[in-house]
């Protein structure tokens, strides 16, 4: 990543892969700081350079990005630092973790401009402490070549994943530190109910499920079907990821294949909604508000699918052909009421940890 050092101030700000430089002799670091918005987010955040250039042109603000690991880790850090927030906006809290940020007073209310273009089903907080940005389905992905070579039909359902013929094939993320990991747990809770999900996870553990800390490790190191996993020697042909993961493999393959090398078990999906919010106590609240407006604007919304492989929430945002051709869409994605998640999440995570990790 390029860096620039101002000899007078040594001010450095990374702006979504760009670099913002304080102008020498025209206000110095204080002025540069006032025109900078700090975004805290997860490691998977990405955006096109020209999109951020458009934001700067529209508002005069540059954006410094602080990545904090998986979404779960970013939320944990935001809660711990709520009395002295490290940034202005947090992007990446989703419906699995939303209540934790709300209950801890992490966000300040702000109704973003353009919210009328976003379906009400995604607006889960009536006080607008968070703004919906994107949606996606957390699902098990599979390595097509592995199952073809083994002449083994891939699993289809949650129950199939516990079948001995798929022993030692699945890798998932730790539900205490990972948003997709937690989403998968909630999918099993929705499927098997309060009385049945623990018994199901006992079966998965007996069937050799592997647990790692976050999505990057699971998908790009352990999963045999991803380009990263192949290079890393990954040997697990089943991974908890997203319904939109296959287009990633197509986009970055050279040459691009006619068919995605990975598939999605659409009967194992949990519907995720991802939000951003203005941090309470932000040093630059006006810049933060401008950024939230931009995040649901059409320019950013249409950049989302091929940058982070999620679906935009804005009604007027168009999906690219690559995304619609190779991405999967679950007809029966599981969901849970946010209040039920809030009331049970901590107990579920504790029980899951005792069952699966310890």
Residue, then its C-alpha position, 0 to 999 in steps of 0.5 A: x500500500x503506498x504511503x506519503x510522509x509530510x516532513x513537517x507533520x508526519x501525518x498519514x491516513x489510509x483512505x480505502x486503499x488511497x492516501x490522504x496528505x495534509x497540505x503543507x502550510x495551509x492549516x496543517x494536521x488540525x485542518x487535515x484531521x477535520x476533513x478526515x472521517x475514520x471508519x472502523x470495519x472488518x477485514x473483508x471491507x473493500x471499495x473501488x478507488x474511483x468510488x471514494x474519489x467521488x465521495x471526496x469530490x462530493x463532500x471534501x472528506x477523505x476516509x481513514x479505514x481501521x480494520x479490526x479483524x472479523x465483524x465480531x471482533x470489530x463489534x467487540x472492540x467498538x463496545x470496549x472503546x465506546x467511551x472513547x471511540x476510535x473512529x466516527x463510523x462503524x461498518x459491519x455490525x449485522x443482525x446477529x450482533x446488532x442488539x449488543x451495540x444498541x444495548x451498549x450505547x455504541x451509536x448515536x441516532x442519525x437518519x441517513x439521507x436516501x433511506x426511503x430507497x431502502x426496504x422497510x424489512x431491512x430497517x430494524x432500528x426505529x431510532x435509526x442508530x444504524x443504517x442498513x447497507x447490504x444483505x447476504x445469505x450465510x450458507x455452507x459452500x462446497x468444492x465441486x471438484x472434490x465431490x466429483x473426484x470422490x464420486x460423492x454427492x454433496x450434502x444438501x441439508x443441515x442434517x446431511x452435514x452430520x452424516x458420517x459420509x461427510x466426516x471431517x469435511x466441514x470447517x466453520x468459524x468460532x461463533x464468539x468471534x465471527x459474524x458468519x460463524x454466529x450466523x450459521x449457529x443461528x441458522x441451526x437454532x432456527x432449524x432445530x429450535x431451542x431444544x434441538x440445536x445443541x444436539x445437532x452440534x454434538x452430532x457435528x462435533x462427532x462428525x469432525x467439524x473444524x472450528x477456526x477464529x474467522x472467515x478469512x482463515x476458514x475460506x482462504x486457508x482451510x477450504x479446498x475450493x477457494x483459490x486461497x485455500x488451494x495455495x494454502x493446502x486447505x483440505x476441507x471441501x465444505x465451509x461456512x461462507x456466503x451464497x455470493x462467494x462463487x462469483x468471487x472465484x469466477x472473477x479472480x480466476x485467470x482465465x475465467x471459467x464458464x462455471x464457478x468451481x464452488x457451489x452453495x448448499x442453499x438449504x443451509x442459509x441464514x439471512x444476514x443484514x449488515x449495518x453502519x452507524x455513527x459512533x456516539x462521541x465521534x470526533x467528526x460527526x458531520x463527516x460521519x453523517x456524510x459517509x452514512x449518506x454516501x454508503x446508501x447512495x447508488x454509487x456505493x451501493x452498485x460498487x458493493x456486489x463485486x467488492x464485498x460480494x453482498x447485495x445492496x439494500x437500495x431499491x434502485x441499485x443494479x446487480x452486475x451480470x457476473x453476480x447474478x449469473x454465478x451467485x446463489x439465492x436462497x429461497x428459504x433462508x432462515x431468520x430469527x427475530x432480532x429480539x429473540x437473538x438479543x435475548x438468547x445470543x450470549x447464552x447460545x454462544x456460551x453453550x456452543x463454546x462448551x459443546x464444541x470448543x472446550 
